[in-house]
Amino acid sequence: MRLTVNGETREAPDSATLAELLACLGIDGRRVAVERNREIAPRSQWGEIALAEGDALEIVQFVGGG
């Protein structure tokens, strides 16, 4: 299926969950927030959120510094 991730078109398996997509992208889920179709996706539900064709995701990584 095709998804939009941070403005770029990406391919993902038809049965992918949000947690699986993050793993495939090599993203550490402890340091990100995810918005799916303009709604914040609760971290506790990432393994249950099934992605669908055309979903739009925004993934924001937290960066520390001083």
WOFEN-V273275 format. One line per field, one symbol per residue. phi: phi as a letter, one per 40 degrees, with the letter a starting at -180 (. if undefined). psi: psi as a letter, one per 20 degrees, with the letter a starting at -180 (. if undefined). burial: b if it has 24 or more other C-alpha atoms within 12 Angstrom, else e. A space follows every 10 residues. Layout:
phi: ???
psi: ???
burial: ???
This chain:
phi: .bbbbfgbcb cacdbccccc cdcccgcccc bbbbbbfgbc ccdcbdcbcc cbdgdbbbbb ccbcaa
psi: qprooliqpq qqqhjqrggh ggghikpoii krqppoljpp ophijhiiop qqpiqpqppp ppprr.
burial: eebbbeeeee ebeeebbbbb bbeeeeeebe eebbbbeeee beeeebeebe beeebbbbbe eeeeee
